[in-house]
Amino acid sequence: MPAVPLLSPARVARTLDRLACEAVERLPDASALVVLGLVTRGDALAADLARRIGALVGCDVPVFALDVSDFRDDRPTESGTRPRPTLGVSLAGRDVLLVDDVLHTGRTVRAALDAVVQLGRPRSIRLAVLVDRGGREYPIQPDFVGRVVAVDVGARVVVRDDFSVEVHP
């Protein structure tokens, strides 16, 4: 069965503009904000979202890619221990905005929370996702959502390099 288009690149751009506005309204201090994009696809969205937030508040918003694969509880590590993540910045006392492309089971976000707390104790952690497809296995809810869709079990929501979004039945 062919992929079903969900969001065009232009629609994603408008959605990111809206998410940036919501983040600026609801986060207390943009100067304390650090945006972390979850590898892969969340990091590209995070860079775009951080740029849009920075344009709204008139300052650069630091953005980093966060690879949480070593923190997943459903994928064993070779050594059995979790390495300490590095970003080159402490998150202590900062407001962290985690960004991911698609929220499904919540396992990736749970892993991201484990990684983030090893980087310092942030003042707050918020979650922004482009698409919330439901089907949680963990009690994780996003603070900022681009689009909520009901997707059949077994289907996949894919964000392409051009930021178009498709559902693969």
TORPA-4810 file (N, C-alpha, C, O; in nm, 3 decimals):
<nodes>
NODE_1_0.084_-0.118_0.000_0.000_0.000_0.000_0.089_0.125_0.000_0.187_0.130_0.073_M
NODE_2_0.055_0.226_-0.080_0.140_0.346_-0.086_0.127_0.432_0.040_0.029_0.425_0.114_P
NODE_3_0.230_0.513_0.062_0.231_0.605_0.175_0.121_0.710_0.158_0.088_0.749_0.046_A
NODE_4_0.066_0.754_0.268_-0.039_0.855_0.268_0.022_0.985_0.320_0.071_0.989_0.434_V
NODE_5_0.021_1.093_0.240_0.076_1.221_0.287_-0.005_1.273_0.406_-0.128_1.268_0.407_P
NODE_6_0.067_1.323_0.505_0.002_1.378_0.624_0.025_1.528_0.635_-0.069_1.604_0.658_L
NODE_7_0.152_1.571_0.618_0.185_1.713_0.625_0.284_1.746_0.515_0.381_1.674_0.494_L
NODE_8_0.260_1.855_0.444_0.354_1.903_0.343_0.465_1.981_0.414_0.448_2.020_0.529_S
NODE_9_0.578_2.003_0.347_0.684_2.086_0.407_0.634_2.225_0.447_0.675_2.277_0.550_P
NODE_10_0.546_2.284_0.366_0.492_2.417_0.400_0.407_2.410_0.526_0.412_2.500_0.610_A
NODE_11_0.330_2.304_0.540_0.245_2.287_0.659_0.332_2.264_0.783_0.301_2.315_0.891_R
NODE_12_0.439_2.189_0.767_0.531_2.167_0.879_0.595_2.300_0.920_0.610_2.326_1.040_V
NODE_13_0.632_2.383_0.824_0.691_2.514_0.855_0.593_2.599_0.937_0.632_2.663_1.035_A
NODE_14_0.466_2.600_0.896_0.364_2.676_0.973_0.347_2.617_1.112_0.328_2.690_1.209_R
NODE_15_0.352_2.486_1.121_0.339_2.419_1.250_0.456_2.455_1.341_0.436_2.480_1.460_T
NODE_16_0.577_2.458_1.287_0.694_2.495_1.367_0.685_2.641_1.412_0.728_2.674_1.523_L
NODE_17_0.631_2.729_1.328_0.608_2.868_1.369_0.514_2.872_1.490_0.539_2.945_1.586_D
NODE_18_0.407_2.794_1.484_0.310_2.790_1.596_0.374_2.734_1.721_0.355_2.789_1.830_R
NODE_19_0.449_2.625_1.708_0.516_2.565_1.824_0.615_2.663_1.886_0.627_2.669_2.009_L
NODE_20_0.687_2.739_1.804_0.780_2.839_1.856_0.707_2.945_1.936_0.752_2.984_2.043_A
NODE_21_0.595_2.992_1.885_0.515_3.092_1.957_0.465_3.037_2.089_0.470_3.106_2.192_C
NODE_22_0.416_2.914_2.088_0.368_2.851_2.212_0.481_2.837_2.313_0.461_2.862_2.432_E
NODE_23_0.598_2.797_2.266_0.712_2.780_2.357_0.751_2.913_2.420_0.777_2.919_2.540_A
NODE_24_0.757_3.019_2.341_0.793_3.150_2.393_0.691_3.197_2.497_0.728_3.256_2.598_V
NODE_25_0.563_3.171_2.472_0.459_3.212_2.565_0.465_3.134_2.697_0.437_3.190_2.803_E
NODE_26_0.500_3.006_2.690_0.488_2.921_2.808_0.619_2.893_2.881_0.616_2.844_2.994_R
NODE_27_0.732_2.924_2.819_0.860_2.905_2.888_0.900_3.036_2.953_0.891_3.141_2.889_L
NODE_28_0.943_3.033_3.079_0.960_3.156_3.154_1.073_3.248_3.108_1.059_3.370_3.116_P
NODE_29_1.184_3.193_3.059_1.302_3.276_3.033_1.380_3.218_2.915_1.448_3.117_2.931_D
NODE_30_1.370_3.280_2.799_1.437_3.228_2.680_1.588_3.227_2.696_1.656_3.148_2.630_A
NODE_31_1.643_3.313_2.781_1.788_3.315_2.798_1.838_3.191_2.872_1.957_3.161_2.867_S
NODE_32_1.750_3.119_2.939_1.788_2.997_3.011_1.751_2.871_2.932_1.766_2.760_2.983_A
NODE_33_1.703_2.888_2.810_1.653_2.775_2.731_1.765_2.704_2.656_1.853_2.768_2.597_L
NODE_34_1.761_2.572_2.659_1.845_2.487_2.576_1.753_2.390_2.504_1.669_2.325_2.566_V
NODE_35_1.768_2.381_2.372_1.685_2.291_2.292_1.768_2.167_2.258_1.880_2.178_2.208_V
NODE_36_1.711_2.050_2.285_1.777_1.923_2.256_1.692_1.844_2.158_1.577_1.809_2.187_L
NODE_37_1.748_1.816_2.042_1.679_1.737_1.940_1.720_1.592_1.949_1.839_1.560_1.951_G
NODE_38_1.621_1.503_1.952_1.649_1.361_1.964_1.686_1.305_1.827_1.612_1.318_1.730_L
NODE_39_1.803_1.243_1.822_1.854_1.183_1.698_1.766_1.063_1.666_1.738_0.987_1.759_V
NODE_40_1.723_1.040_1.551_1.736_1.110_1.424_1.602_1.174_1.385_1.498_1.117_1.417_T
NODE_41_1.602_1.278_1.323_1.496_1.366_1.277_1.457_1.471_1.379_1.429_1.585_1.342_R
NODE_42_1.455_1.437_1.508_1.425_1.538_1.608_1.532_1.644_1.613_1.504_1.760_1.646_G
NODE_43_1.657_1.607_1.580_1.766_1.705_1.584_1.751_1.810_1.475_1.777_1.928_1.500_D
NODE_44_1.709_1.770_1.356_1.687_1.868_1.248_1.569_1.959_1.282_1.574_2.080_1.258_A
NODE_45_1.463_1.902_1.335_1.347_1.982_1.376_1.384_2.078_1.488_1.339_2.192_1.491_L
NODE_46_1.468_2.031_1.581_1.510_2.114_1.695_1.588_2.235_1.647_1.568_2.346_1.696_A
NODE_47_1.678_2.215_1.550_1.756_2.327_1.498_1.664_2.432_1.435_1.683_2.552_1.456_A
NODE_48_1.566_2.386_1.359_1.471_2.478_1.296_1.386_2.548_1.402_1.364_2.669_1.395_D
NODE_49_1.338_2.474_1.500_1.254_2.531_1.605_1.334_2.631_1.690_1.282_2.737_1.723_L
NODE_50_1.458_2.598_1.724_1.542_2.689_1.803_1.566_2.820_1.727_1.566_2.927_1.787_A
NODE_51_1.586_2.809_1.596_1.606_2.930_1.514_1.481_3.017_1.518_1.490_3.139_1.529_R
NODE_52_1.364_2.954_1.510_1.238_3.029_1.513_1.213_3.093_1.650_1.166_3.206_1.658_R
NODE_53_1.243_3.020_1.756_1.229_3.076_1.891_1.325_3.193_1.908_1.286_3.298_1.960_I
NODE_54_1.449_3.176_1.864_1.547_3.283_1.873_1.505_3.408_1.799_1.527_3.520_1.847_G
NODE_55_1.443_3.392_1.683_1.395_3.507_1.607_1.284_3.580_1.682_1.273_3.702_1.674_A
NODE_56_1.202_3.507_1.754_1.093_3.569_1.830_1.143_3.644_1.953_1.089_3.750_1.987_L
NODE_57_1.245_3.592_2.019_1.292_3.654_2.144_1.414_3.742_2.124_1.454_3.813_2.216_V
NODE_58_1.475_3.739_2.006_1.587_3.826_1.976_1.720_3.780_2.031_1.807_3.862_2.059_G
NODE_59_1.737_3.650_2.048_1.867_3.597_2.092_1.887_3.457_2.034_1.792_3.390_1.994_C
NODE_60_2.013_3.415_2.030_2.042_3.280_1.985_2.002_3.181_2.094_2.030_3.202_2.212_D
NODE_61_1.935_3.075_2.054_1.896_2.969_2.147_1.986_2.850_2.119_1.987_2.797_2.008_V
NODE_62_2.062_2.806_2.220_2.151_2.693_2.197_2.072_2.566_2.167_1.970_2.537_2.229_P
NODE_63_2.121_2.491_2.069_2.055_2.368_2.028_2.160_2.260_2.010_2.267_2.285_1.954_V
NODE_64_2.129_2.141_2.057_2.220_2.027_2.050_2.142_1.903_2.008_2.023_1.891_2.033_F
NODE_65_2.212_1.812_1.943_2.156_1.681_1.911_2.185_1.589_2.028_2.295_1.590_2.084_A
NODE_66_2.086_1.509_2.066_2.100_1.416_2.177_2.069_1.275_2.127_1.957_1.245_2.088_L
NODE_67_2.171_1.191_2.128_2.155_1.051_2.088_2.126_0.970_2.214_2.210_0.960_2.303_D
NODE_68_2.007_0.913_2.221_1.966_0.841_2.342_1.968_0.690_2.323_1.917_0.617_2.408_V
NODE_69_2.027_0.642_2.215_2.024_0.499_2.187_2.086_0.416_2.299_2.041_0.304_2.324_S
NODE_70_2.188_0.468_2.368_2.249_0.393_2.478_2.163_0.394_2.604_2.194_0.321_2.699_D
NODE_71_2.058_0.474_2.607_1.972_0.484_2.725_1.839_0.411_2.709_1.755_0.412_2.800_F
NODE_72_1.820_0.349_2.593_1.694_0.276_2.569_1.690_0.151_2.656_1.789_0.080_2.668_R
NODE_73_1.575_0.124_2.718_1.563_0.005_2.801_1.525_-0.119_2.720_1.523_-0.230_2.772_D
NODE_74_1.495_-0.098_2.592_1.457_-0.212_2.507_1.571_-0.254_2.414_1.551_-0.339_2.327_D
NODE_75_1.689_-0.194_2.433_1.807_-0.229_2.353_1.926_-0.243_2.446_1.973_-0.143_2.501_R
NODE_76_1.975_-0.364_2.466_2.086_-0.382_2.559_2.214_-0.316_2.510_2.238_-0.306_2.389_P
NODE_77_2.295_-0.270_2.604_2.426_-0.216_2.569_2.528_-0.328_2.575_2.508_-0.428_2.645_T
NODE_78_2.636_-0.314_2.502_2.740_-0.417_2.500_2.805_-0.434_2.637_2.830_-0.547_2.680_E
NODE_79_2.832_-0.325_2.705_2.901_-0.332_2.833_2.805_-0.352_2.950_2.847_-0.391_3.059_S
NODE_80_2.677_-0.326_2.928_2.580_-0.335_3.036_2.570_-0.207_3.117_2.483_-0.197_3.204_G
NODE_81_2.657_-0.110_3.091_2.650_0.018_3.162_2.615_0.129_3.062_2.641_0.117_2.943_T
NODE_82_2.558_0.235_3.113_2.520_0.348_3.030_2.630_0.453_3.034_2.671_0.495_3.142_R
NODE_83_2.679_0.496_2.917_2.783_0.601_2.918_2.723_0.735_2.959_2.603_0.758_2.946_P
NODE_84_2.808_0.823_3.006_2.763_0.958_3.042_2.757_1.040_2.914_2.858_1.051_2.844_R
NODE_85_2.641_1.100_2.883_2.632_1.181_2.761_2.714_1.309_2.776_2.740_1.355_2.887_P
NODE_86_2.753_1.365_2.663_2.825_1.492_2.665_2.762_1.587_2.563_2.727_1.547_2.452_T
NODE_87_2.749_1.711_2.602_2.698_1.815_2.512_2.793_1.933_2.505_2.790_2.010_2.409_L
NODE_88_2.878_1.948_2.605_2.964_2.066_2.611_2.897_2.181_2.684_2.947_2.294_2.681_G
NODE_89_2.784_2.154_2.748_2.712_2.255_2.825_2.642_2.184_2.940_2.592_2.073_2.925_V
NODE_90_2.637_2.249_3.055_2.562_2.194_3.167_2.416_2.234_3.153_2.385_2.344_3.108_S
NODE_91_2.328_2.146_3.192_2.185_2.176_3.189_2.134_2.220_3.326_2.015_2.249_3.341_L
NODE_92_2.222_2.226_3.425_2.182_2.265_3.560_2.119_2.403_3.560_2.177_2.500_3.511_A
NODE_93_1.999_2.411_3.614_1.927_2.538_3.625_1.869_2.591_3.496_1.811_2.699_3.495_G
NODE_94_1.882_2.517_3.387_1.831_2.561_3.256_1.693_2.504_3.232_1.652_2.407_3.297_R
NODE_95_1.621_2.563_3.139_1.495_2.507_3.088_1.530_2.429_2.963_1.590_2.484_2.870_D
NODE_96_1.494_2.302_2.960_1.527_2.215_2.848_1.400_2.188_2.767_1.296_2.154_2.822_V
NODE_97_1.412_2.205_2.638_1.304_2.169_2.546_1.352_2.052_2.463_1.438_2.067_2.376_L
NODE_98_1.297_1.933_2.491_1.326_1.815_2.410_1.240_1.821_2.286_1.122_1.856_2.294_L
NODE_99_1.297_1.788_2.170_1.223_1.791_2.045_1.237_1.656_1.976_1.348_1.606_1.958_V
NODE_100_1.124_1.598_1.938_1.126_1.473_1.863_1.027_1.484_1.748_0.935_1.566_1.751_D
NODE_101_1.048_1.402_1.646_0.960_1.408_1.530_0.827_1.341_1.556_0.722_1.402_1.535_D
NODE_102_0.829_1.216_1.603_0.705_1.140_1.623_0.707_1.080_1.762_0.803_1.015_1.801_V
NODE_103_0.600_1.102_1.837_0.584_1.040_1.968_0.491_0.921_1.954_0.377_0.935_1.908_L
NODE_104_0.541_0.804_1.995_0.460_0.683_1.985_0.455_0.616_2.122_0.366_0.647_2.201_H
NODE_105_0.547_0.526_2.152_0.541_0.450_2.276_0.587_0.530_2.397_0.545_0.502_2.510_T
NODE_106_0.672_0.628_2.376_0.730_0.706_2.485_0.865_0.655_2.529_0.928_0.715_2.616_G
NODE_107_0.912_0.544_2.472_1.039_0.486_2.512_1.158_0.577_2.480_1.250_0.588_2.561_R
NODE_108_1.156_0.642_2.366_1.267_0.732_2.330_1.271_0.852_2.425_1.379_0.893_2.468_T
NODE_109_1.156_0.906_2.458_1.152_1.021_2.550_1.196_0.978_2.689_1.267_1.053_2.756_V
NODE_110_1.156_0.861_2.735_1.201_0.811_2.865_1.352_0.799_2.867_1.416_0.835_2.966_R
NODE_111_1.410_0.748_2.759_1.556_0.738_2.749_1.619_0.877_2.750_1.723_0.897_2.812_A
NODE_112_1.556_0.973_2.683_1.608_1.110_2.680_1.608_1.171_2.820_1.701_1.242_2.857_A
NODE_113_1.505_1.145_2.898_1.500_1.197_3.034_1.615_1.141_3.117_1.676_1.214_3.195_L
NODE_114_1.646_1.012_3.100_1.760_0.954_3.170_1.890_1.023_3.131_1.973_1.053_3.217_D
NODE_115_1.907_1.049_3.002_2.029_1.116_2.955_2.037_1.259_3.006_2.143_1.304_3.048_A
NODE_116_1.926_1.331_3.001_1.925_1.472_3.041_1.964_1.490_3.187_2.043_1.579_3.219_V
NODE_117_1.911_1.408_3.276_1.942_1.427_3.418_2.088_1.397_3.449_2.139_1.441_3.553_V
NODE_118_2.157_1.325_3.362_2.300_1.304_3.381_2.382_1.426_3.340_2.501_1.436_3.372_Q
NODE_119_2.319_1.519_3.269_2.388_1.640_3.222_2.367_1.758_3.317_2.402_1.871_3.282_L
NODE_120_2.313_1.735_3.433_2.285_1.841_3.529_2.137_1.844_3.558_2.057_1.792_3.480_G
NODE_121_2.100_1.905_3.669_1.959_1.909_3.707_1.893_2.033_3.648_1.911_2.144_3.699_R
NODE_122_1.815_2.013_3.538_1.752_2.130_3.477_1.640_2.186_3.564_1.583_2.117_3.649_P
NODE_123_1.610_2.313_3.542_1.497_2.377_3.612_1.366_2.315_3.566_1.276_2.291_3.647_R
NODE_124_1.356_2.289_3.435_1.237_2.225_3.381_1.274_2.150_3.253_1.372_2.182_3.186_S
NODE_125_1.193_2.050_3.222_1.207_1.977_3.097_1.070_1.975_3.031_0.972_1.931_3.091_I
NODE_126_1.064_2.023_2.907_0.940_2.021_2.830_0.963_1.938_2.705_1.077_1.917_2.663_R
NODE_127_0.855_1.889_2.646_0.863_1.805_2.527_0.780_1.866_2.415_0.662_1.899_2.434_L
NODE_128_0.842_1.880_2.298_0.773_1.924_2.177_0.786_1.814_2.073_0.895_1.762_2.049_A
NODE_129_0.674_1.778_2.011_0.676_1.677_1.905_0.600_1.730_1.785_0.502_1.804_1.798_V
NODE_130_0.646_1.690_1.668_0.576_1.728_1.546_0.447_1.650_1.531_0.342_1.707_1.500_L
NODE_131_0.453_1.517_1.555_0.336_1.431_1.541_0.323_1.343_1.664_0.419_1.276_1.704_V
NODE_132_0.204_1.342_1.724_0.171_1.250_1.833_0.077_1.146_1.775_-0.038_1.177_1.743_D
NODE_133_0.124_1.023_1.761_0.045_0.918_1.699_-0.022_0.826_1.800_-0.089_0.730_1.762_R
NODE_134_-0.006_0.854_1.930_-0.068_0.771_2.032_0.004_0.637_2.047_0.109_0.615_1.987_G
NODE_135_-0.054_0.548_2.127_0.002_0.415_2.147_0.108_0.409_2.255_0.201_0.329_2.246_G
NODE_136_0.095_0.492_2.359_0.195_0.499_2.464_0.209_0.370_2.543_0.111_0.301_2.570_R
NODE_137_0.333_0.339_2.578_0.366_0.233_2.672_0.413_0.293_2.804_0.416_0.225_2.906_E
NODE_138_0.451_0.420_2.802_0.492_0.495_2.919_0.401_0.616_2.933_0.349_0.665_2.833_Y
NODE_139_0.380_0.666_3.056_0.292_0.782_3.075_0.363_0.913_3.040_0.392_0.995_3.127_P
NODE_140_0.391_0.930_2.912_0.461_1.048_2.861_0.361_1.130_2.780_0.293_1.076_2.692_I
NODE_141_0.353_1.259_2.809_0.266_1.348_2.732_0.345_1.470_2.688_0.418_1.529_2.768_Q
NODE_142_0.331_1.509_2.562_0.405_1.627_2.514_0.342_1.756_2.565_0.221_1.764_2.589_P
NODE_143_0.426_1.858_2.581_0.379_1.992_2.619_0.339_2.073_2.496_0.250_2.158_2.503_D
NODE_144_0.405_2.045_2.383_0.380_2.116_2.259_0.365_2.012_2.148_0.454_1.930_2.127_F
NODE_145_0.253_2.015_2.077_0.223_1.914_1.974_0.187_1.983_1.844_0.104_2.074_1.841_V
NODE_146_0.252_1.937_1.736_0.218_1.988_1.605_0.087_1.931_1.553_-0.002_2.005_1.511_G
NODE_147_0.076_1.798_1.557_-0.043_1.732_1.502_-0.066_1.601_1.575_0.029_1.525_1.597_R
NODE_148_-0.189_1.574_1.613_-0.227_1.447_1.674_-0.300_1.367_1.567_-0.393_1.416_1.503_V
NODE_149_-0.256_1.242_1.547_-0.319_1.155_1.448_-0.344_1.018_1.508_-0.268_0.970_1.593_V
NODE_150_-0.451_0.956_1.464_-0.480_0.818_1.500_-0.423_0.730_1.389_-0.462_0.741_1.273_A
NODE_151_-0.332_0.642_1.426_-0.265_0.557_1.329_-0.285_0.412_1.370_-0.274_0.378_1.488_V
NODE_152_-0.315_0.328_1.274_-0.334_0.186_1.302_-0.207_0.124_1.359_-0.096_0.166_1.328_D
NODE_153_-0.226_0.023_1.444_-0.112_-0.054_1.495_-0.038_-0.113_1.376_-0.101_-0.167_1.285_V
NODE_154_0.092_-0.104_1.377_0.173_-0.157_1.266_0.206_-0.053_1.161_0.301_-0.072_1.084_G
NODE_155_0.131_0.055_1.155_0.161_0.162_1.060_0.276_0.246_1.116_0.303_0.245_1.236_A
NODE_156_0.344_0.317_1.027_0.455_0.404_1.068_0.429_0.545_1.021_0.375_0.567_0.912_R
NODE_157_0.468_0.642_1.103_0.466_0.782_1.064_0.611_0.820_1.036_0.697_0.804_1.122_V
NODE_158_0.636_0.871_0.914_0.773_0.899_0.872_0.786_1.048_0.838_0.707_1.103_0.762_V
NODE_159_0.888_1.111_0.897_0.922_1.249_0.863_1.041_1.243_0.767_1.146_1.189_0.800_V
NODE_160_1.022_1.297_0.648_1.124_1.293_0.542_1.226_1.405_0.562_1.207_1.495_0.644_R
NODE_161_1.335_1.399_0.485_1.440_1.501_0.492_1.387_1.640_0.460_1.437_1.739_0.514_D
NODE_162_1.287_1.649_0.373_1.230_1.780_0.337_1.124_1.826_0.437_1.057_1.927_0.415_D
NODE_163_1.108_1.751_0.546_1.011_1.777_0.652_0.867_1.748_0.610_0.774_1.791_0.677_F
NODE_164_0.848_1.675_0.500_0.713_1.627_0.474_0.689_1.506_0.565_0.784_1.439_0.607_S
NODE_165_0.562_1.480_0.594_0.528_1.371_0.684_0.431_1.278_0.612_0.335_1.323_0.548_V
NODE_166_0.458_1.148_0.623_0.376_1.046_0.558_0.340_0.937_0.658_0.411_0.913_0.756_E
NODE_167_0.227_0.872_0.630_0.188_0.754_0.707_0.204_0.633_0.615_0.150_0.631_0.504_V
NODE_168_0.277_0.534_0.662_0.298_0.411_0.586_0.215_0.301_0.650_0.249_0.251_0.758_H
NODE_169_0.105_0.262_0.583_0.017_0.159_0.643_0.085_0.023_0.653_0.024_-0.073_0.700_P
</nodes>
